[in-house]
Every structure is written in C-alpha cells, then in structure tokens.
Amino acid sequence: MENRVRELRGECSWSQADLAERLDVSRQTINAIETGKYDPSLPLAFKIARLFGLPIEAIFEPGKTE
C-alpha cells in the first residue's frame, strides 16, 4: 500500500517521534508505515486520517499492480 504519511508529517514539521506520540504508537511503527514495510490496521488508518483532517483515501492507496 502506498501512502503520504511522510509527506503529511513533513508539512506539519513533525518528527517520526512527534507523530508516534500523537498516535500512541512507536516511532518504529511510523517508520515502517512510511517505508511501506507495514500497513496500518484500519483503526490506526482512521486515527491517522483524523489527525491530518483528510479522508483515508487521500492518505492511503493500494499499491500499483503490474
């Protein structure tokens, strides 16, 4: 799954640790989401979307199939 978490976090001038604290997850979880190594659970995806004030679809989209 592709996502804009790193981009959105940068727009807010937040570190991975800052975002992790706001979402009550570890910094490693944020890193794994941003690098595409981990797809967040649906509740976490909703929490991320609410934090940035965007619909989930504006942050996450299925990876491209070839």
N, C-alpha and C positions, 0 to 999 in steps of 0.2 A: 504494500500500500504506500502510495506517495503522500507526503504531507507538507504543509507550510509552517510547521511549528517553529523551526529555527528562524525563518524569515519574520514571523509574527513576534517572536521573543525579541529579536533584534530591534524591531520597530519600537518596542517598549523599553529598550535599553536594559533588559533583564539578563542576568547570567543564568546558566542552567540551574544553579543552586537557588536563585530567586524564584524561578518558575516552579521548581520542585517543591519549594516551601509553600507556595500559593496553592499547589495542587495536592499537597500532603503525600508526595511520593519521593523517592530518592533521586539524587542528581543522575545516578547511573540509568534510571528509568527514562529520564528526559533525553539523555544522550542516546540510548538505544532507540527511542521513538524517532529522534531527529535523523539518525543514520539509517533508519529503515530496518533495523535488526529486531524490532519489537513493534507489534501492532497493539495499540492500547485496547483495553476492554471497552465495551460500549459505555458503561458508566463513566469511565475516565475520559473517553472521547467527548461525551456530553459536557463534562466538567471543563475540559479544555475549551470547547466551543463557547460555553457561557462566560468563561474568564475573558476571552478575546471579543465577546459580543458578536460572534459570527455563527452562521449555521454550520453544522458538521461538514456538509458538502463543500463549504468554502475552505476548509482546512484539510480534509482527508479525501482522497480519491483512489479508486482501485488502481493498482499498477498496470502498466501497459502490457498487453499480451502481444506476442509476435508470432 
